[in-house]
Amino acid sequence: MKKTILFFSMLAVATLGFAQVKQSTSAVVAFDATTPKDALPKAENKTVIAQLNTKTGEIGFEAAVKNFAFSNPVIQEHFNEERWMSSDKFPAFTFEGKINDAQQYNFAKNGVYNVTVTGQMTVKGKSNVVTTPATIEVKNGTLIATANFSITLADYGISVGDGSKIAGQPKITVAAELK
């Protein structure tokens, strides 16, 4: 009997521990560097790994650079080259951060939470602090997280020339359904 109680106690603790970390292997990151002269530098990656710890507020994602799909194969080829993302040398970019004041949100309760996230974005081996508003919607234990922000490519060692065909500050959109 004692062993049964111990087993169920350990199972309950383990389940509670796992329930705090919500994950996805199909989050989406969109990259939009369009300009008035060129509407094609737009891509989407639908195989992004994302994670959120609802207790600590730690949040992060990792995107494989080669999984960004452009409508124009030439742009996709340039995106992966040395001058741009150098995807053979730097196969992923990451974000590791935390929800500011995470303890004030109850992610176990259905609702929409407008939060601010601060963390390190690492692209091409260079890291910079990114702070962005985000929305986390809780629906019956599933979290739907979205954020929209811009980065400055030069901060990551990426040159866009005169900026007429490629925006120097592309818009980044992140969307994840975390279970």
Backbone as a printed PyTorch tensor [residue, N CA C, xyz], in Angstrom:
tensor([[[  0.8210,  -1.2020,   0.0000],
         [  0.0000,   0.0000,   0.0000],
         [  0.8630,   1.2630,   0.0000]],

        [[  1.9200,   1.2680,   0.8390],
         [  2.8000,   2.4220,   0.9000],
         [  3.4690,   2.6710,  -0.4530]],

        [[  3.8410,   1.5700,  -1.1360],
         [  4.4790,   1.7090,  -2.4430],
         [  3.5100,   2.2990,  -3.4560]],

        [[  2.2440,   1.9000,  -3.3850],
         [  1.2330,   2.4280,  -4.3040],
         [  1.0270,   3.9150,  -4.0760]],

        [[  0.9300,   4.3270,  -2.8290],
         [  0.7670,   5.7460,  -2.5070],
         [  1.9800,   6.5310,  -2.9610]],

        [[  3.1630,   5.9950,  -2.7060],
         [  4.3950,   6.6490,  -3.1390],
         [  4.4300,   6.7830,  -4.6610]],

        [[  4.0570,   5.7180,  -5.3730],
         [  4.0480,   5.7450,  -6.8400],
         [  3.1030,   6.8210,  -7.3550]],

        [[  1.8720,   6.8810,  -6.8490],
         [  0.9060,   7.8760,  -7.3140],
         [  1.3110,   9.2940,  -6.9130]],

        [[  1.9440,   9.4470,  -5.7860],
         [  2.4490,  10.7610,  -5.3780],
         [  3.5290,  11.2350,  -6.3410]],

        [[  4.4450,  10.3300,  -6.6770],
         [  5.5180,  10.6860,  -7.6130],
         [  4.9390,  10.9770,  -8.9960]],

        [[  3.9480,  10.2220,  -9.4230],
         [  3.3080,  10.4430, -10.7080],
         [  2.6270,  11.8080, -10.7400]],

        [[  1.9420,  12.1640,  -9.6630],
         [  1.2680,  13.4640,  -9.5980],
         [  2.2750,  14.6040,  -9.6620]],

        [[  3.3720,  14.5020,  -8.9420],
         [  4.4080,  15.5300,  -8.9500],
         [  5.0320,  15.6280, -10.3440]],

        [[  5.3170,  14.4910, -10.9570],
         [  5.9070,  14.4870, -12.3050],
         [  4.9530,  15.1130, -13.3100]],

        [[  3.6690,  14.7900, -13.2160],
         [  2.6820,  15.3550, -14.1360],
         [  2.5920,  16.8590, -13.9690]],

        [[  2.5960,  17.3400, -12.7380],
         [  2.5530,  18.7780, -12.5000],
         [  3.7900,  19.4540, -13.0700]],

        [[  4.9260,  18.8270, -12.9070],
         [  6.1650,  19.3930, -13.4330],
         [  6.1460,  19.4960, -14.9490]],

        [[  5.6660,  18.4390, -15.6100],
         [  5.6080,  18.4540, -17.0670],
         [  4.5590,  19.4240, -17.5760]],

        [[  3.4760,  19.5980, -16.8710],
         [  2.4000,  20.4760, -17.3090],
         [  2.8420,  21.9320, -17.3740]],

        [[  3.9120,  22.2870, -16.6790],
         [  4.3900,  23.6640, -16.6730],
         [  5.0960,  24.0350, -17.9680]],

        [[  5.6160,  23.0530, -18.6880],
         [  6.3370,  23.3270, -19.9220],
         [  5.4530,  22.9580, -21.1050]],

        [[  5.1240,  23.9530, -21.8950],
         [  4.3080,  23.7640, -23.0970],
         [  5.2420,  23.8460, -24.2970]],

        [[  5.0370,  22.9540, -25.2770],
         [  5.9590,  22.8790, -26.4060],
         [  5.2310,  22.7820, -27.7360]],

        [[  5.9760,  23.0670, -28.7980],
         [  5.4920,  22.8810, -30.1590],
         [  6.6760,  22.5740, -31.0700]],

        [[  6.4490,  21.7220, -32.0410],
         [  7.4580,  21.4710, -33.0710],
         [  6.9720,  21.9910, -34.4220]],

        [[  5.8800,  22.7360, -34.3950],
         [  5.3360,  23.2750, -35.6390],
         [  4.9550,  24.7480, -35.5020]],

        [[  5.7320,  25.4620, -34.7090],
         [  5.5170,  26.9090, -34.6180],
         [  5.9120,  27.5220, -35.9630]],

        [[  5.4470,  28.7340, -36.2030],
         [  5.7010,  29.3960, -37.4770],
         [  6.4280,  30.7130, -37.2270]],

        [[  7.5130,  30.9250, -37.9800],
         [  8.1950,  32.2200, -37.9810],
         [  8.1470,  32.7360, -39.4160]],

        [[  7.6330,  33.9450, -39.5730],
         [  7.5780,  34.5880, -40.8900],
         [  8.5830,  35.7310, -40.9170]],

        [[  9.2100,  35.8880, -42.0570],
         [ 10.2450,  36.9050, -42.2780],
         [  9.7770,  37.7500, -43.4520]],

        [[  9.6430,  39.0640, -43.2480],
         [  9.1550,  39.9520, -44.3040],
         [ 10.1050,  41.1310, -44.4620]],

        [[ 10.9360,  41.0700, -45.5040],
         [ 11.8920,  42.1400, -45.7960],
         [ 11.5140,  42.8570, -47.0900]],

        [[ 10.2130,  42.8990, -47.3750],
         [  9.7650,  43.5420, -48.6050],
         [  9.9730,  45.0480, -48.5470]],

        [[ 10.0810,  45.6280, -49.7360],
         [ 10.2010,  47.0760, -49.8910],
         [  9.2520,  47.4950, -51.0100]],

        [[  9.0450,  48.7960, -51.2010],
         [  8.2000,  49.2270, -52.3280],
         [  8.7270,  48.7470, -53.6910]],

        [[ 10.0280,  48.4990, -53.7930],
         [ 10.6090,  48.0450, -55.0600],
         [ 10.5720,  46.5280, -55.2440]],

        [[ 10.4170,  45.7730, -54.1550],
         [ 10.4420,  44.3170, -54.2730],
         [  9.5640,  43.6780, -53.2030]],

        [[  8.5180,  42.9840, -53.6450],
         [  7.5840,  42.3310, -52.7230],
         [  7.9410,  40.8660, -52.4690]],

        [[  9.0540,  40.3840, -53.0150],
         [  9.3840,  38.9630, -52.9110],
         [ 10.2000,  38.5330, -51.6940]],

        [[ 10.9880,  39.4040, -51.0510],
         [ 11.7750,  38.8960, -49.9120],
         [ 10.9030,  38.6110, -48.6810]],

        [[ 10.0870,  37.5690, -48.8140],
         [  9.1570,  37.1500, -47.7750],
         [  9.2810,  35.6470, -47.6460]],

        [[  9.3640,  35.1540, -46.4130],
         [  9.4970,  33.7070, -46.2190],
         [  8.7720,  33.2710, -44.9680]],

        [[  8.5490,  31.9670, -44.9020],
         [  7.8930,  31.3910, -43.7450],
         [  8.5460,  30.0530, -43.4180]],

        [[  8.6790,  29.7860, -42.1320],
         [  9.2250,  28.5180, -41.6450],
         [  8.1770,  27.9270, -40.7120]],

        [[  7.6430,  26.7590, -41.0870],
         [  6.5690,  26.1380, -40.3100],
         [  7.0470,  24.9650, -39.4590]],

        [[  8.3570,  24.8490, -39.2770],
         [  8.9100,  23.7270, -38.5030],
         [  9.7540,  24.2160, -37.3270]],

        [[  9.3350,  25.2910, -36.7250],
         [ 10.0840,  25.9130, -35.6330],
         [  9.7460,  25.2190, -34.3180]],

        [[ 10.7660,  24.9940, -33.5090],
         [ 10.5960,  24.4060, -32.1790],
         [ 10.4140,  25.5500, -31.1890]],

        [[  9.3700,  25.4790, -30.3750],
         [  9.0970,  26.5390, -29.3960],
         [  8.7460,  25.9140, -28.0480]],

        [[  9.0120,  26.6820, -26.9880],
         [  8.7430,  26.1820, -25.6370],
         [  8.4190,  27.3520, -24.7160]],

        [[  7.5170,  27.1130, -23.7800],
         [  7.1480,  28.1110, -22.7760],
         [  6.9530,  27.4010, -21.4440]],

        [[  7.6510,  27.8800, -20.4230],
         [  7.4690,  27.3820, -19.0690],
         [  6.4800,  28.3240, -18.3960]],

        [[  5.2720,  27.8350, -18.1240],
         [  4.2230,  28.6970, -17.5760],
         [  4.4810,  29.1330, -16.1480]],

        [[  5.3690,  28.4450, -15.4580],
         [  5.6720,  28.8220, -14.0720],
         [  6.7380,  29.9190, -14.0140]],

        [[  7.8220,  29.7460, -14.7900],
         [  8.9340,  30.7060, -14.7250],
         [  8.8230,  31.8200, -15.7600]],

        [[  8.0180,  31.5830, -16.8110],
         [  7.9010,  32.5750, -17.8790],
         [  9.0050,  32.4710, -18.9200]],

        [[  9.8860,  31.4800, -18.7780],
         [ 10.9410,  31.3040, -19.7710],
         [ 10.3100,  30.8650, -21.0900]],

        [[ 10.7700,  31.4970, -22.1680],
         [ 10.1850,  31.2440, -23.4780],
         [ 11.3000,  31.2490, -24.5160]],

        [[ 11.1470,  30.4350, -25.5470],
         [ 12.1770,  30.4120, -26.5620],
         [ 11.7410,  29.6700, -27.8020]],

        [[ 12.5120,  29.8830, -28.8770],
         [ 12.2790,  29.1170, -30.0930],
         [ 13.5800,  28.9660, -30.8570]],

        [[ 13.5880,  27.9680, -31.7340],
         [ 14.7330,  27.7190, -32.5990],
         [ 14.2020,  27.4200, -33.9910]],

        [[ 14.7500,  28.1250, -34.9980],
         [ 14.3120,  27.9560, -36.3820],
         [ 15.4850,  27.5490, -37.2540]],

        [[ 15.3230,  26.4530, -37.9780],
         [ 16.3410,  26.0360, -38.9410],
         [ 16.3020,  27.0040, -40.1190]],

        [[ 17.4470,  27.5910, -40.4370],
         [ 17.5170,  28.6160, -41.4790],
         [ 17.0850,  28.0580, -42.8330]],

        [[ 17.5170,  26.8580, -43.1640],
         [ 17.1890,  26.2880, -44.4790],
         [ 15.7140,  25.9430, -44.6340]],

        [[ 14.9350,  25.9740, -43.5570],
         [ 13.5130,  25.6660, -43.6470],
         [ 12.6480,  26.8780, -43.9730]],

        [[ 13.2530,  28.0480, -44.1610],
         [ 12.4880,  29.2070, -44.5900],
         [ 12.1860,  29.0510, -46.0740]],

        [[ 10.9150,  29.1160, -46.4230],
         [ 10.4880,  28.9160, -47.8050],
         [ 10.0960,  30.2530, -48.4370]],

        [[ 10.7690,  30.5960, -49.5200],
         [ 10.4710,  31.7970, -50.3000],
         [  9.7270,  31.3850, -51.5670]],

        [[  8.9080,  32.2670, -52.1130],
         [  8.2110,  31.9510, -53.3640],
         [  9.1720,  31.9570, -54.5470]],

        [[ 10.2640,  32.6960, -54.4340],
         [ 11.2580,  32.7770, -55.5010],
         [ 12.4930,  31.9780, -55.0820]],

        [[ 12.8250,  30.8970, -55.8040],
         [ 13.9650,  30.0570, -55.4240],
         [ 15.3070,  30.7930, -55.4350]],

        [[ 15.4450,  31.8190, -56.2510],
         [ 16.6970,  32.5860, -56.2910],
         [ 16.8860,  33.3320, -54.9730]],

        [[ 15.8230,  33.9160, -54.4760],
         [ 15.9050,  34.6330, -53.1950],
         [ 16.2240,  33.6450, -52.0790]],

        [[ 15.6200,  32.4670, -52.1210],
         [ 15.9000,  31.4550, -51.1040],
         [ 17.3750,  31.0640, -51.1340]],

        [[ 17.9410,  30.9140, -52.3240],
         [ 19.3550,  30.5810, -52.4640],
         [ 20.2340,  31.6860, -51.8720]],

        [[ 19.9180,  32.9440, -52.1910],
         [ 20.6830,  34.0750, -51.6460],
         [ 20.5630,  34.1460, -50.1230]],

        [[ 19.3730,  33.8840, -49.6070],
         [ 19.1130,  33.9250, -48.1610],
         [ 20.0530,  32.9820, -47.4090]],

        [[ 20.3410,  31.8250, -47.9810],
         [ 21.1790,  30.8170, -47.3260],
         [ 22.6740,  31.0040, -47.5660]],

        [[ 23.0590,  31.9120, -48.4510],
         [ 24.4700,  32.1320, -48.7690],
         [ 25.2170,  32.8320, -47.6370]],

        [[ 26.5350,  32.8430, -47.7660],
         [ 27.4450,  33.4370, -46.7770],
         [ 27.0930,  34.8940, -46.4710]],

        [[ 26.8150,  35.6720, -47.5030],
         [ 26.5500,  37.1110, -47.3100],
         [ 25.3210,  37.3600, -46.4410]],

        [[ 24.3510,  36.4520, -46.5370],
         [ 23.1300,  36.6140, -45.7640],
         [ 23.1730,  35.7670, -44.5000]],

        [[ 22.5110,  34.6330, -44.4930],
         [ 22.3640,  33.8390, -43.2740],
         [ 23.4640,  32.8110, -43.0620]],

        [[ 24.2300,  32.5210, -44.0850],
         [ 25.3340,  31.5630, -43.9640],
         [ 24.8430,  30.2870, -43.2630]],

        [[ 23.8010,  29.6920, -43.8460],
         [ 23.1000,  28.6000, -43.1720],
         [ 23.9340,  27.3380, -42.9730]],

        [[ 24.9670,  27.1300, -43.7740],
         [ 25.8250,  25.9560, -43.5280],
         [ 26.6470,  26.1450, -42.2550]],

        [[ 27.0870,  27.3600, -42.0140],
         [ 27.8940,  27.6580, -40.8250],
         [ 27.0160,  27.9180, -39.5980]],

        [[ 25.8640,  28.5590, -39.8120],
         [ 24.9350,  28.8950, -38.7290],
         [ 23.5620,  28.3240, -39.0950]],

        [[ 23.3260,  27.0500, -38.8190],
         [ 22.1140,  26.3770, -39.3100],
         [ 20.8010,  26.7990, -38.6500]],

        [[ 20.8590,  27.5200, -37.5300],
         [ 19.6220,  27.9040, -36.8440],
         [ 19.7650,  29.2980, -36.2560]],

        [[ 18.6260,  29.9400, -36.0710],
         [ 18.6350,  31.1330, -35.2320],
         [ 17.6940,  30.8740, -34.0710]],

        [[ 17.9930,  31.5330, -32.9620],
         [ 17.2730,  31.2270, -31.7320],
         [ 16.8260,  32.4980, -31.0090]],

        [[ 15.8460,  32.3070, -30.1650],
         [ 15.4260,  33.3330, -29.2180],
         [ 15.2790,  32.6460, -27.8740]],

        [[ 15.9250,  33.2020, -26.8480],
         [ 15.7930,  32.7180, -25.4770],
         [ 15.4650,  33.9030, -24.5980]],

        [[ 14.3070,  33.8590, -23.9620],
         [ 13.9120,  35.0030, -23.1550],
         [ 12.9660,  34.6300, -22.0440]],

        [[ 12.3060,  35.6690, -21.5470],
         [ 11.4180,  35.5010, -20.4150],
         [ 10.2780,  36.5050, -20.5280]],

        [[  9.1140,  36.0680, -20.0980],
         [  7.9780,  36.9840, -20.0140],
         [  8.2220,  37.8930, -18.8230]],

        [[  8.1960,  39.2000, -19.0600],
         [  8.3900,  40.1520, -17.9620],
         [  7.2260,  40.0200, -16.9730]],

        [[  7.5310,  39.9850, -15.6930],
         [  6.5240,  39.8710, -14.6260],
         [  5.6120,  38.6580, -14.8270]],

        [[  6.1930,  37.5330, -15.1880],
         [  5.4260,  36.3180, -15.5040],
         [  4.5300,  35.8640, -14.3650]],

        [[  4.9300,  36.1260, -13.1300],
         [  4.1550,  35.6500, -11.9770],
         [  2.7780,  36.3100, -11.8790]],

        [[  2.5570,  37.4100, -12.5860],
         [  1.2500,  38.0630, -12.5020],
         [  0.1990,  37.4410, -13.4420]],

        [[  0.6200,  36.4740, -14.2650],
         [ -0.2960,  35.8390, -15.2110],
         [ -0.6130,  34.4190, -14.7690]],

        [[ -1.8710,  34.0240, -14.9430],
         [ -2.3000,  32.6660, -14.6040],
         [ -2.5690,  31.9160, -15.9090]],

        [[ -1.5310,  31.2690, -16.4530],
         [ -1.6550,  30.5780, -17.7290],
         [ -2.4120,  29.2590, -17.6240]],

        [[ -2.9190,  28.9410, -16.4310],
         [ -3.7700,  27.7670, -16.2660],
         [ -5.2360,  28.1370, -16.4990]],

        [[ -5.5180,  29.4260, -16.5920],
         [ -6.8860,  29.9150, -16.7330],
         [ -7.1140,  30.4150, -18.1590]],

        [[ -8.2370,  30.0090, -18.7570],
         [ -8.5760,  30.4790, -20.0980],
         [ -8.6200,  32.0000, -20.1290]],

        [[ -8.1280,  32.5740, -21.2280],
         [ -8.1490,  34.0190, -21.3810],
         [ -7.0620,  34.4770, -22.3350]],

        [[ -7.0470,  35.7760, -22.5510],
         [ -6.0380,  36.3880, -23.4170],
         [ -5.1450,  37.2680, -22.5440]],

        [[ -3.8450,  37.0370, -22.6450],
         [ -2.8750,  37.7580, -21.8280],
         [ -1.9320,  38.5390, -22.7400]],

        [[ -1.9110,  39.8460, -22.5530],
         [ -0.9790,  40.6970, -23.2840],
         [  0.2630,  40.8540, -22.4220]],

        [[  1.3810,  40.3430, -22.9120],
         [  2.6090,  40.2980, -22.1340],
         [  3.7200,  41.0260, -22.8830]],

        [[  4.8270,  41.2230, -22.2020],
         [  6.0440,  41.7310, -22.8250],
         [  7.1260,  40.6910, -22.5990]],

        [[  7.8490,  40.3900, -23.6590],
         [  8.8980,  39.3770, -23.6120],
         [ 10.2400,  40.0540, -23.8950]],

        [[ 11.2600,  39.7150, -23.1140],
         [ 12.6150,  40.2260, -23.3280],
         [ 13.5630,  39.0350, -23.3710]],

        [[ 14.4610,  39.0590, -24.3590],
         [ 15.4170,  37.9690, -24.4500],
         [ 16.4930,  38.2240, -25.4820]],

        [[ 17.2850,  37.1970, -25.7170],
         [ 18.4010,  37.2580, -26.6630],
         [ 18.0090,  36.5890, -27.9770]],

        [[ 18.0640,  37.3550, -29.0570],
         [ 17.8880,  36.8080, -30.3990],
         [ 19.2870,  36.5650, -30.9440]],

        [[ 19.5510,  35.3440, -31.3850],
         [ 20.8550,  35.0020, -31.9460],
         [ 20.6700,  34.6090, -33.4040]],

        [[ 21.3180,  35.3810, -34.2650],
         [ 21.2830,  35.1580, -35.7010],
         [ 22.7200,  35.2240, -36.1950]],

        [[ 23.1150,  34.2360, -36.9470],
         [ 24.4540,  34.2110, -37.5300],
         [ 25.5450,  34.3530, -36.4720]],

        [[ 25.2980,  33.7650, -35.2950],
         [ 26.2760,  33.7780, -34.2220],
         [ 26.3490,  35.0610, -33.4260]],

        [[ 25.5280,  36.0480, -33.7650],
         [ 25.5170,  37.3210, -33.0320],
         [ 24.2110,  37.4360, -32.2490]],

        [[ 24.3260,  37.8590, -30.9770],
         [ 23.1560,  37.9780, -30.1090],
         [ 22.8710,  39.4270, -29.7750]],

        [[ 21.6000,  39.7610, -29.7650],
         [ 21.1340,  41.0900, -29.3820],
         [ 19.8710,  40.9510, -28.5520]],

        [[ 19.6540,  41.9140, -27.6710],
         [ 18.4550,  41.9210, -26.8380],
         [ 17.2650,  42.3810, -27.6730]],

        [[ 16.1760,  41.6330, -27.5540],
         [ 14.9210,  41.9850, -28.2070],
         [ 13.8590,  42.0490, -27.1260]],

        [[ 13.0880,  43.1250, -27.1120],
         [ 11.9350,  43.2520, -26.2260],
         [ 10.7300,  43.5000, -27.1160]],

        [[  9.6860,  42.7120, -26.9170],
         [  8.5120,  42.8300, -27.7810],
         [  7.2320,  42.5160, -27.0230]],

        [[  6.1510,  43.1850, -27.4000],
         [  4.8580,  42.7590, -26.8660],
         [  4.4740,  41.4310, -27.5100]],

        [[  3.7280,  40.6340, -26.7870],
         [  3.2440,  39.3540, -27.3010],
         [  1.8590,  39.1050, -26.7090]],

        [[  1.1380,  38.2160, -27.3610],
         [ -0.1790,  37.8210, -26.8710],
         [ -0.1620,  36.3240, -26.6380]],

        [[ -0.6640,  35.9170, -25.4860],
         [ -0.7940,  34.4930, -25.1840],
         [ -2.2590,  34.2470, -24.8560]],

        [[ -2.8770,  33.4200, -25.6900],
         [ -4.2680,  33.0500, -25.4660],
         [ -4.2950,  31.6240, -24.9280]],

        [[ -4.9940,  31.4300, -23.8230],
         [ -5.1160,  30.1080, -23.2170],
         [ -6.5030,  29.5750, -23.5240]],

        [[ -6.5400,  28.3810, -24.1350],
         [ -7.8050,  27.7100, -24.4410],
         [ -7.7020,  26.2680, -23.9640]],

        [[ -8.3320,  25.9890, -22.8370],
         [ -8.3910,  24.6210, -22.3080],
         [ -7.0270,  23.9360, -22.2490]],

        [[ -6.0390,  24.6430, -21.7200],
         [ -4.7150,  24.0690, -21.5210],
         [ -3.7490,  24.2660, -22.6790]],

        [[ -4.2480,  24.6820, -23.8300],
         [ -3.3870,  24.9700, -24.9780],
         [ -3.1060,  26.4630, -25.0070]],

        [[ -1.8480,  26.8330, -25.2290],
         [ -1.4550,  28.2340, -25.3020],
         [ -1.1600,  28.5980, -26.7520]],

        [[ -1.7300,  29.6890, -27.1980],
         [ -1.4720,  30.1990, -28.5450],
         [ -0.7350,  31.5210, -28.3600]],

        [[  0.5570,  31.4910, -28.6860],
         [  1.4200,  32.6600, -28.4790],
         [  1.7430,  33.3080, -29.8200]],

        [[  1.6630,  34.6370, -29.8650],
         [  2.0160,  35.3830, -31.0740],
         [  2.8050,  36.6250, -30.7010]],

        [[  3.7300,  36.9830, -31.5820],
         [  4.5080,  38.2130, -31.3980],
         [  4.9070,  38.7440, -32.7670]],

        [[  4.9740,  40.0580, -32.8680],
         [  5.4140,  40.7410, -34.0790],
         [  6.4460,  41.7850, -33.6810]],

        [[  7.6080,  41.7460, -34.3390],
         [  8.6570,  42.7130, -34.0340],
         [  9.5710,  42.8430, -35.2410]],

        [[ 10.4540,  43.7940, -35.2040],
         [ 11.4470,  43.9830, -36.2610],
         [ 12.8370,  43.8540, -35.6710]],

        [[ 13.7720,  43.4460, -36.5220],
         [ 15.1750,  43.4250, -36.1330],
         [ 15.9480,  44.2370, -37.1590]],

        [[ 17.1330,  44.6920, -36.7860],
         [ 18.0090,  45.3960, -37.7100],
         [ 19.0580,  44.4000, -38.1970]],

        [[ 19.0240,  44.0920, -39.4870],
         [ 19.9200,  43.0670, -40.0370],
         [ 21.3870,  43.3960, -39.8020]],

        [[ 21.7550,  44.6650, -39.8830],
         [ 23.1580,  45.0610, -39.6680],
         [ 23.6500,  44.6630, -38.2780]],

        [[ 22.7490,  44.6170, -37.2770],
         [ 23.1240,  44.2000, -35.9220],
         [ 23.5940,  42.7460, -35.8780]],

        [[ 23.2500,  41.9900, -36.9120],
         [ 23.6210,  40.5780, -36.9780],
         [ 24.6510,  40.3160, -38.0860]],

        [[ 25.2660,  41.3910, -38.5720],
         [ 26.3080,  41.2520, -39.5880],
         [ 25.7850,  40.9480, -40.9750]],

        [[ 24.5420,  41.3320, -41.2490],
         [ 23.9350,  41.0810, -42.5530],
         [ 23.7780,  42.4130, -43.2890]],

        [[ 24.4030,  42.5070, -44.4490],
         [ 24.3680,  43.7350, -45.2460],
         [ 23.3050,  43.6200, -46.3390]],

        [[ 22.5100,  44.6660, -46.5030],
         [ 21.4670,  44.6660, -47.5330],
         [ 21.7370,  45.6810, -48.6350]],

        [[ 22.9350,  46.2020, -48.6940],
         [ 23.2420,  47.1960, -49.7310],
         [ 22.5120,  48.4940, -49.4660]],

        [[ 21.9200,  49.0510, -50.5260],
         [ 21.2480,  50.3450, -50.3700],
         [ 19.8510,  50.2180, -49.7710]],

        [[ 19.3580,  49.0010, -49.5800],
         [ 18.0600,  48.7910, -48.9260],
         [ 16.8640,  49.0050, -49.8240]],

        [[ 17.0880,  49.1960, -51.1300],
         [ 15.9460,  49.4490, -51.9970],
         [ 15.1690,  48.1770, -52.3420]],

        [[ 15.8610,  47.0200, -52.3620],
         [ 15.1790,  45.7680, -52.6910],
         [ 14.9270,  44.8980, -51.4620]],

        [[ 15.6840,  45.1130, -50.4020],
         [ 15.5350,  44.3190, -49.1840],
         [ 15.5290,  45.2690, -47.9880]],

        [[ 14.5020,  45.1830, -47.1750],
         [ 14.3950,  46.0510, -46.0020],
         [ 15.4920,  45.7250, -44.9970]],

        [[ 16.1350,  46.7490, -44.4890],
         [ 17.1750,  46.5830, -43.4790],
         [ 16.6250,  46.2240, -42.1170]],

        [[ 15.3130,  46.4390, -41.9390],
         [ 14.6450,  46.0880, -40.6910],
         [ 13.4100,  45.2460, -41.0100]],

        [[ 13.6210,  43.9640, -41.2880],
         [ 12.4740,  43.1110, -41.6310],
         [ 11.5510,  42.8880, -40.4450]],

        [[ 10.2950,  42.6160, -40.7870],
         [  9.2940,  42.2840, -39.7750],
         [  9.3640,  40.7860, -39.5220]],

        [[  9.3310,  40.4210, -38.2650],
         [  9.3440,  39.0290, -37.8540],
         [  8.0160,  38.7480, -37.1370]],

        [[  7.3630,  37.6780, -37.5210],
         [  6.1320,  37.2550, -36.8640],
         [  6.3390,  35.8380, -36.3500]],

        [[  6.0120,  35.6270, -35.0920],
         [  6.1460,  34.3090, -34.4730],
         [  4.7590,  33.8800, -33.9920]],

        [[  4.3700,  32.6500, -34.3180],
         [  3.0930,  32.1100, -33.8660],
         [  3.3030,  30.6520, -33.4680]],

        [[  2.8330,  30.3110, -32.2650],
         [  3.0100,  28.9360, -31.7870],
         [  1.7940,  28.4700, -31.0090]],

        [[  1.3850,  27.2440, -31.2840],
         [  0.3520,  26.5910, -30.4900],
         [  1.0790,  25.5910, -29.6010]],

        [[  1.1110,  25.8960, -28.3120],
         [  1.9050,  25.1260, -27.3570],
         [  1.0020,  24.2360, -26.5160]],

        [[  1.3700,  22.9550, -26.4820],
         [  0.5540,  21.9890, -25.7180],
         [  1.4110,  21.3060, -24.6820]]])
